Amino acid sequence: MPLVVRPAPPPPGWSAGELATLAAVFATVAPGDAPRQANLAAAALSQVTDPAALTQLRLVLRALDSAVV
């Protein structure tokens, strides 16, 4: 029986840009469905990470996505 992988819904509170940047990181370091991995990781991080650390991570993701001026 083939393995059926359901798409992971985007977690609440995360922007599309943050999830896209997180997916790009996953695409670089982990084989598989990067957008799904990003959604799962963001949901898990939202539940278990210290809020201050999560804020810093999200700021880094935004900085990685911003243009260099």
C-alpha positions in Angstrom: 0.0 0.0 0.0 1.5 3.4 -1.0 2.1 6.0 1.6 -0.3 8.9 1.3 1.1 12.2 2.5 -1.5 14.9 3.2 -0.6 18.5 2.8 0.1 20.3 6.1 -2.1 23.4 6.6 -0.2 26.7 7.2 0.0 27.5 10.9 -1.9 30.5 12.1 0.2 33.7 12.7 2.9 32.9 10.2 3.1 35.0 7.0 3.4 33.5 3.6 6.9 35.1 3.2 8.1 33.5 6.5 6.8 30.1 5.4 8.4 30.5 1.9 11.8 31.4 3.4 11.5 28.5 5.9 10.6 26.2 3.0 13.7 27.4 1.1 15.9 26.5 4.1 14.3 23.1 4.2 14.8 22.6 0.4 18.5 23.3 1.0 19.1 20.9 3.8 16.3 18.2 3.8 14.9 16.1 1.0 11.2 16.0 0.5 8.2 18.4 0.3 9.8 21.6 1.5 6.5 23.6 1.9 4.9 20.8 3.9 8.0 20.5 6.1 8.0 24.3 6.6 4.3 24.2 7.7 4.9 21.3 10.1 8.0 22.9 11.6 6.3 26.3 12.0 3.4 24.7 13.8 5.7 22.7 16.1 7.8 25.8 16.8 4.7 27.8 17.6 3.7 25.3 20.2 7.1 24.6 22.0 9.4 27.5 21.4 9.9 30.3 23.9 8.0 33.3 22.5 11.1 35.6 22.5 13.1 33.0 20.6 10.3 32.5 18.1 10.1 36.2 17.5 13.9 36.3 16.8 13.6 33.3 14.4 10.8 35.0 12.5 12.8 38.3 12.3 15.7 36.3 10.9 13.4 34.7 8.3 12.2 38.2 7.3 15.7 39.4 7.1 16.7 36.5 4.8 13.8 37.4 2.6 14.5 41.1 2.4 16.4 42.8 -0.4 19.9 44.2 0.1 19.9 47.9 -0.2 
